[in-house]
Amino acid sequence: MSHLSNYQLLVKIVLGLFTMLQKDLSRNNTNILNISQQLMENYFTMIILEDTAQMFDSFPELAHFSLKRANVLQLDIRLQNERNFQSDAPHLGQNEHSI
């Protein structure tokens, strides 16, 4: 089984946002696999697919760190684990952390 996380953002436009997030994720030894970005009126959305197989922290620890980052930058960050999207998942949303 692969270890993928989906990192979603809905924010007012913040300059240098991707650079900040990329540094945060690389410090935790995650590998960004894909990025999708879209501008919706005054809001910038970004979805980052990352490989977390070699991640230093646990998923809840990453969510806690992201919560602190979101509060400082006034962002809406949502972390989802790929298990949420598998048909044999015990409970949809079990590994989702909305920040």
Phi, psi and omega in degrees: 000135178279165181241095182239146174232152179245121187246107186250143180230141169226108189219158164291151185301126179236122180294137178076014184300311182299318180300316178298314182293320179298319178295317178301313182292321181291328176297335180263009176064038173259159182240119179286125182259326184202149178224134174238131181230146178207143175258122179240102186053242180268007184249139177255127177246144179218134172241127180243122174265123184231148175271120183250016183301325182254018183298138180289315183269166173281168179300314177298325177293320177297319179297319179296314178299318180295325176299315179297317179297317181298318180296318180295316184268359182056056180247164169248110181242134178233126177255135177225140178265144182302336179300334178297337187256003179269145184294336181264014180297131183295325181206113180300130180093355182301324183250032179252137178231114177265133185238000000 
